[in-house]
Amino acid sequence: MFGFLKEGFQKIKQAMSKTRSALSHRIRSLFGKPWNEETFEALEQILFEADLGSECASLLVEKARSTLRLQPKAEINDILKIFYEYTLSILQEPPFIIPKHSEEKTPHVILIVGVNGSGKTTSLAKLAYQFKKQGKKVLIGAADTFRAAATEQLELWANQIGVDIVKGKTGADPSAIVFDTLTAAKARSIDIVLIDTAGRLQNKTALMQELEKIKRVMQKPILSAPHETLLVLDATTGQNAIDQAETFHKFTPLTGIIMSKLDGSAKGGIVLSIYKKLHVPIQWIGTGEKVEDLEGFEPIAYASSLFEIS
């Protein structure tokens, strides 16, 4: 969505600092020791603890094993480069679901989903800020009507960013809010519509039914909506993020993921793990708490930051 800028690369690298310490720095500490079964097990444990997942961890260990078998004098940078290239090859595979294009002169509708506490509302606000910075007219639909705090927080963000918001009373029908938002968006010639939704995974059936109803209602004012469905995941939750992604993906096919709180996590390997399993692309990553702290995901920046490749 944005051109890849050096500034963005540096922000991603900075956000990955905890993961880098937990991963590449620990891998480097293994060199200088004899490479035996115990060392390879230690390597696999390091990779697993960074939430690369058991499959990726095993594959990377086998790549290291075969490299050191053929090149006993291979250095740490040789191994890390192999890990980097493998990571990049996975992230550059095409996704299974491609976002739809909105028709000419029709608002582009983005449905935002995620569990409570994932950083969903803040991530939506950051996304609104990014689009506004591009000169787009943005409208927010506050359809998480089950939590009064969610609407209040979103309204504060909307005022701070300078975008309009459509809201209802606590407990109001989320679909009615969505319909009103899209109807208003068409009338006002809005470019981007961002819809916040409730995240209650403890009641999966109700969540599925609500999301299905929201999507049906969306298609009354805008037949092709939603054009994108983005899931917000908290990077600090590690493997739980995969379970959340699988659950939401069953209910509503995801076109992308916003990985929040990456700057606070030592488990940044989850990005690779999720893409390998679901082939849902990471589109954005949260790099801090400020409204501008959102970067378009760049596989090269991520892979090089993960394994400390310059």
PyMOL commands that set and color helices and strands:
alter all, ss='L'
color gray80, all
select helices_A, chain A and resi 6-15+17-22+24-30+37-49+54-70+76-91+120-133+148-161+174-187+204-218+235-237+240-251+262-264+270-278+299-306
alter helices_A, ss='H'
color red, helices_A
select strands_A, chain A and resi 108-113+138-142+164-166+192-196+228-234+256-260+282-286+294-296
alter strands_A, ss='S'
color yellow, strands_A
deselect
rebuild
show_as cartoon
